[in-house]
Amino acid sequence: MSRSEDSLLARDFTEATDPHRRELTVHCYRMLGSQADAEDLVQETYLRAWRGWSDFEGRASVRTWLYRIATNACLNAIEGRDRRALPSGLAPAKADGSFDVDAPWADSTWIEPAPDSLLAPPTPEGLLLEKTSTRLAMLAALQTLSARERAAVVLHDVVRLTAAEVAESLDTTPAAVNSALQRARGRLALAQPREDEIVEPDDPACRAAIDRYVEAMQSADIPLLVDLFRRDVTLEMPPLPTWFAGRDDVLGFLRLRSSYAGQWRMVVTTANGQPAALSYMRNADGVLTAHGIHVLTVTTTGVARVIAFRKAGLVEAWGFPGSLPD
């Protein structure tokens, strides 16, 4: 192949495949539960696609072809690997009346949040699963499925491929795909929020809730948190495996840290289609340095869940500064 022909092939490949990069990243994120892993798998997907581009015959759309490659790359990556989870998916809540926490577990144990700037918005007519599939509770539920069940339900119910297209992607039959979908949907239904309880991040009530949460955390205002939290609120803090359930235990843990009043600075953002706040903590030199990201589940009856990811590197990975001025 001449240099000019090679250049033309590369241009055609870029024009045909680049529009799908963002949604493929979200697809891999749903499959793997990690933004960093998803980005690595998308790179691998495009490398595989480029190698096969000259033989692409157009029997399927470029989009479907890319999803097939990305899904199989994810399945290979998942094989032999423990699923990612949240603390509440691995052990019971702390129930001994103490507020001690266990040592951190490896980062690879945990589902990671993703900024909304990465996530493709749902279509206007999007199904409930499409709207909620990148929220942390649903992402954790997806990880409990087998890899092939996970792939089937995401490809069919979120990406909207036909059962026949999913079957071709997974090298199986439409009947097997429909069976996998039935099993997966039954398990995921338990994790889907009621539509009348969902409060979107741009809802004024949701924005008010995250603003009050930031105010309360920065000043260690426990009475404000009492008003904000539901009675059944939970608090999780990966990579710590210890988590707390119920307003009394959650606030009992936070009261022990009330001496940090004035040592925190929080910056409101969104993550996984949920309200969130970047956290910065003053270090020994008095500098406010990145500490992690808090993601809230806000319902019509209050804050139901706080997942405080204690991983400073996430803040900078999302494009925010590693430290803040006073």
C-alpha positions as CSV (number, residue, x, y, z in Angstrom):
1,M,0.0,0.0,0.0
2,S,1.4,3.4,-1.0
3,R,1.8,6.2,1.6
4,S,-1.1,8.2,0.1
5,E,-3.4,5.1,0.3
6,D,-2.3,4.5,3.9
7,S,-3.0,8.1,4.7
8,L,-6.5,7.9,3.1
9,L,-7.2,4.7,5.0
10,A,-6.2,6.4,8.3
11,R,-8.4,9.4,7.6
12,D,-11.4,7.2,6.7
13,F,-10.8,5.2,9.9
14,T,-10.6,8.4,12.1
15,E,-13.7,9.9,10.6
16,A,-15.7,6.7,10.9
17,T,-14.7,5.7,14.5
18,D,-13.9,8.9,16.4
19,P,-17.6,9.9,16.9
20,H,-18.1,6.7,19.0
21,R,-15.1,7.1,21.4
22,R,-17.0,8.7,24.2
23,E,-19.9,6.3,24.3
24,L,-17.5,3.4,24.0
25,T,-15.6,4.7,27.1
26,V,-18.9,4.8,29.0
27,H,-19.7,1.2,27.8
28,C,-16.3,0.0,29.1
29,Y,-16.9,1.9,32.4
30,R,-20.2,0.1,32.9
31,M,-18.5,-3.2,32.2
32,L,-15.4,-2.6,34.4
33,G,-16.4,-0.1,37.1
34,S,-13.3,1.9,36.7
35,Q,-12.7,5.0,34.5
36,A,-9.0,4.3,34.2
37,D,-9.6,0.7,33.2
38,A,-12.2,1.9,30.7
39,E,-9.9,4.3,29.0
40,D,-7.2,1.6,28.7
41,L,-9.7,-0.8,27.1
42,V,-10.9,1.9,24.7
43,Q,-7.3,2.4,23.6
44,E,-7.1,-1.3,23.0
45,T,-10.4,-1.3,21.2
46,Y,-9.2,1.3,18.7
47,L,-5.9,-0.5,18.2
48,R,-7.7,-3.7,17.4
49,A,-10.2,-1.8,15.2
50,W,-7.4,-0.2,13.2
51,R,-5.7,-3.5,12.6
52,G,-9.0,-4.9,11.2
53,W,-10.1,-1.8,9.4
54,S,-8.9,-2.8,5.9
55,D,-10.9,-6.0,6.2
56,F,-14.1,-4.3,7.6
57,E,-16.8,-5.2,5.1
58,G,-19.7,-3.2,6.5
59,R,-22.0,-6.1,7.2
60,A,-22.7,-4.3,10.5
61,S,-22.6,-0.6,11.2
62,V,-19.2,0.8,12.4
63,R,-20.8,1.5,15.8
64,T,-22.0,-2.1,16.2
65,W,-18.6,-3.4,15.1
66,L,-16.8,-1.2,17.6
67,Y,-19.1,-2.3,20.4
68,R,-18.3,-5.9,19.5
69,I,-14.6,-5.3,19.7
70,A,-14.9,-3.3,23.0
71,T,-17.1,-5.9,24.6
72,N,-14.8,-8.7,23.9
73,A,-11.8,-6.7,25.1
74,C,-13.8,-6.1,28.4
75,L,-14.7,-9.8,28.7
76,N,-11.0,-10.7,28.3
77,A,-10.0,-8.1,30.9
78,I,-12.6,-9.3,33.4
79,E,-11.7,-13.0,33.1
80,G,-9.9,-14.2,36.2
81,R,-10.3,-10.8,37.9
82,D,-12.3,-10.2,41.1
83,R,-15.3,-7.9,40.5
84,R,-15.1,-4.3,41.7
85,A,-17.6,-3.4,44.5
86,L,-18.5,-0.9,47.1
87,P,-18.0,-1.7,50.8
88,S,-21.7,-2.3,51.3
89,G,-21.5,-5.1,48.7
90,L,-18.7,-7.0,50.5
91,A,-19.5,-7.0,54.2
92,P,-22.2,-6.0,56.8
93,A,-22.2,-2.5,58.2
94,K,-20.3,-1.8,61.3
95,A,-22.6,-2.9,64.1
96,D,-20.5,-3.3,67.3
97,G,-21.1,0.2,68.6
98,S,-17.5,1.3,68.0
99,F,-16.4,3.7,65.3
100,D,-13.0,2.1,64.5
101,V,-12.3,1.5,60.9
102,D,-10.3,-1.3,59.2
103,A,-7.2,-0.8,57.2
104,P,-7.6,0.2,53.5
105,W,-8.0,-2.4,50.9
106,A,-6.4,-2.3,47.4
107,D,-7.7,0.3,45.0
108,S,-8.5,-2.5,42.5
109,T,-11.2,-3.8,44.9
110,W,-13.4,-0.8,44.5
111,I,-15.8,0.7,41.9
112,E,-14.6,4.2,41.1
113,P,-16.7,7.3,40.3
114,A,-16.6,9.1,37.0
115,P,-17.2,12.8,36.2
116,D,-20.3,13.7,34.3
117,S,-18.1,15.2,31.6
118,L,-17.1,11.7,30.7
119,L,-20.6,10.2,30.6
120,A,-22.8,10.3,27.6
121,P,-26.2,11.8,28.5
122,P,-29.2,9.5,28.1
123,T,-31.4,9.9,25.0
124,P,-34.6,12.0,25.6
125,E,-36.6,8.8,25.4
126,G,-34.1,6.9,27.5
127,L,-35.3,3.9,29.6
128,L,-34.8,3.9,33.3
129,L,-31.8,1.6,33.0
130,E,-30.1,4.0,30.6
131,K,-30.7,6.9,32.9
132,T,-29.4,5.1,36.0
133,S,-26.8,2.7,34.6
134,T,-23.8,4.9,35.5
135,R,-25.1,5.8,39.0
136,L,-23.0,4.1,41.6
137,A,-25.7,1.8,43.0
138,M,-26.6,0.5,39.5
139,L,-22.9,0.2,38.5
140,A,-22.3,-1.9,41.6
141,A,-25.3,-4.1,40.8
142,L,-24.0,-4.6,37.3
143,Q,-20.7,-5.9,38.7
144,T,-22.6,-8.7,40.5
145,L,-23.7,-10.2,37.2
146,S,-21.6,-12.6,35.3
147,A,-19.4,-10.9,32.7
148,R,-21.6,-12.2,29.8
149,E,-24.9,-11.3,31.6
150,R,-23.4,-7.8,32.2
151,A,-22.5,-7.5,28.5
152,A,-25.9,-8.7,27.3
153,V,-28.0,-6.4,29.4
154,V,-25.8,-3.3,28.7
155,L,-25.6,-4.0,24.9
156,H,-29.3,-4.7,24.6
157,D,-31.0,-2.4,27.2
158,V,-28.6,0.5,27.2
159,V,-26.8,0.5,23.8
160,R,-30.0,-0.7,22.2
161,L,-28.5,-3.5,20.0
162,T,-30.9,-6.2,18.9
163,A,-30.8,-9.6,20.4
164,A,-29.3,-10.9,17.2
165,E,-26.6,-8.3,17.2
166,V,-25.8,-9.0,20.9
167,A,-25.6,-12.7,20.1
168,E,-23.1,-12.1,17.3
169,S,-21.0,-9.9,19.6
170,L,-21.0,-12.6,22.3
171,D,-20.7,-15.5,19.8
172,T,-23.9,-17.1,21.1
173,T,-27.5,-17.4,20.1
174,P,-30.4,-15.0,20.4
175,A,-32.2,-17.5,22.7
176,A,-29.2,-17.6,25.0
177,V,-29.1,-13.7,25.0
178,N,-32.8,-13.5,25.9
179,S,-32.2,-16.0,28.8
180,A,-29.3,-13.9,30.1
181,L,-31.4,-10.8,29.8
182,Q,-34.2,-12.3,31.9
183,R,-31.8,-13.3,34.7
184,A,-30.0,-10.0,34.6
185,R,-33.1,-7.8,34.6
186,G,-34.5,-9.6,37.7
187,R,-31.3,-8.9,39.7
188,L,-31.0,-5.3,38.5
189,A,-34.6,-4.5,39.3
190,L,-33.7,-4.6,43.0
191,A,-31.1,-1.8,42.5
192,Q,-33.2,0.5,40.3
193,P,-34.6,3.5,42.2
194,R,-38.2,4.4,42.0
195,E,-38.7,7.1,39.4
196,D,-40.6,9.2,41.9
197,E,-37.6,9.2,44.3
198,I,-35.0,10.3,41.7
199,V,-33.7,13.8,42.2
200,E,-31.5,14.9,39.4
201,P,-28.4,17.1,40.0
202,D,-29.9,20.1,38.3
203,D,-33.1,20.0,40.4
204,P,-33.1,23.0,42.9
205,A,-33.8,20.7,45.8
206,C,-30.8,18.6,44.9
207,R,-28.5,21.6,44.5
208,A,-29.7,22.9,47.9
209,A,-29.0,19.5,49.5
210,I,-25.4,19.3,48.2
211,D,-24.8,23.0,49.2
212,R,-26.0,22.2,52.8
213,Y,-23.9,19.1,52.9
214,V,-20.8,21.0,51.9
215,E,-21.6,23.7,54.5
216,A,-22.1,21.0,57.2
217,M,-19.0,19.1,56.4
218,Q,-16.7,22.2,56.3
219,S,-18.0,23.4,59.7
220,A,-18.7,20.0,61.3
221,D,-22.3,21.1,61.8
222,I,-23.9,17.9,63.1
223,P,-27.4,19.4,63.6
224,L,-27.5,20.4,60.0
225,L,-26.6,16.9,59.0
226,V,-29.4,15.5,61.2
227,D,-31.8,17.6,59.1
228,L,-30.2,16.6,55.9
229,F,-29.8,12.8,56.3
230,R,-32.6,10.2,56.1
231,R,-32.9,7.8,59.0
232,D,-31.6,5.0,56.9
233,V,-28.7,7.0,55.4
234,T,-25.4,5.0,54.8
235,L,-21.8,6.2,54.7
236,E,-19.1,4.4,52.7
237,M,-15.5,5.4,52.4
238,P,-13.5,3.3,49.9
239,P,-10.7,2.2,50.1
240,L,-11.8,1.6,53.8
241,P,-14.0,-1.5,53.9
242,T,-15.8,-0.3,57.0
243,W,-19.1,1.4,56.4
244,F,-22.0,2.7,58.6
245,A,-25.8,2.4,58.2
246,G,-28.4,4.4,59.9
247,R,-28.3,8.1,60.9
248,D,-27.3,7.5,64.5
249,D,-24.2,5.4,63.5
250,V,-23.3,7.7,60.6
251,L,-23.4,10.8,62.8
252,G,-21.7,9.0,65.6
253,F,-18.7,8.4,63.3
254,L,-18.7,12.0,62.0
255,R,-19.0,13.5,65.5
256,L,-15.6,11.9,66.3
257,R,-14.1,13.9,63.5
258,S,-15.7,17.2,64.4
259,S,-12.2,18.5,65.4
260,Y,-11.7,18.9,61.6
261,A,-14.0,21.8,61.5
262,G,-12.4,24.5,59.3
263,Q,-9.8,22.1,58.0
264,W,-11.9,21.1,55.0
265,R,-12.8,22.8,51.7
266,M,-15.3,21.3,49.4
267,V,-16.1,22.1,45.7
268,V,-19.4,21.1,44.3
269,T,-19.5,19.1,41.1
270,T,-21.4,16.1,39.6
271,A,-20.4,12.5,39.2
272,N,-22.3,9.5,37.8
273,G,-25.4,11.6,37.3
274,Q,-25.4,12.5,41.0
275,P,-24.4,15.5,43.1
276,A,-20.9,15.4,44.3
277,A,-18.2,17.4,46.0
278,L,-14.4,17.4,45.7
279,S,-12.8,17.4,49.2
280,Y,-9.6,19.2,50.1
281,M,-8.0,18.8,53.6
282,R,-5.4,21.1,55.2
283,N,-2.1,19.3,55.5
284,A,0.6,19.8,58.2
285,D,2.0,22.7,56.2
286,G,-1.5,24.4,56.2
287,V,-2.1,23.8,52.5
288,L,-5.5,22.6,51.3
289,T,-4.6,19.4,49.3
290,A,-6.9,17.1,47.4
291,H,-8.4,14.3,49.6
292,G,-11.1,12.7,47.5
293,I,-14.6,12.9,46.2
294,H,-18.0,12.6,48.0
295,V,-20.9,11.3,45.9
296,L,-24.4,11.7,47.3
297,T,-27.7,10.0,46.6
298,V,-30.4,12.6,47.1
299,T,-34.0,11.6,47.2
300,T,-37.2,13.4,47.7
301,T,-37.0,12.6,51.4
302,G,-33.4,13.5,52.0
303,V,-29.8,12.3,51.5
304,A,-29.9,8.5,51.5
305,R,-26.3,7.6,50.8
306,V,-22.9,9.2,50.9
307,I,-19.9,7.5,49.3
308,A,-16.7,9.4,50.2
309,F,-14.0,8.1,47.9
310,R,-10.8,8.8,49.8
311,K,-8.4,8.9,46.9
312,A,-6.6,12.2,46.2
313,G,-5.5,11.1,42.7
314,L,-9.1,11.1,41.5
315,V,-9.3,14.9,41.9
316,E,-6.4,15.6,39.6
317,A,-7.4,12.8,37.2
318,W,-10.7,14.7,36.7
319,G,-8.8,17.8,35.8
320,F,-9.1,19.7,39.1
321,P,-6.2,21.2,41.0
322,G,-4.3,19.1,43.5
323,S,-4.4,22.0,46.0
324,L,-6.4,25.1,46.7
325,P,-5.5,28.6,47.8
326,D,-6.9,29.9,51.1
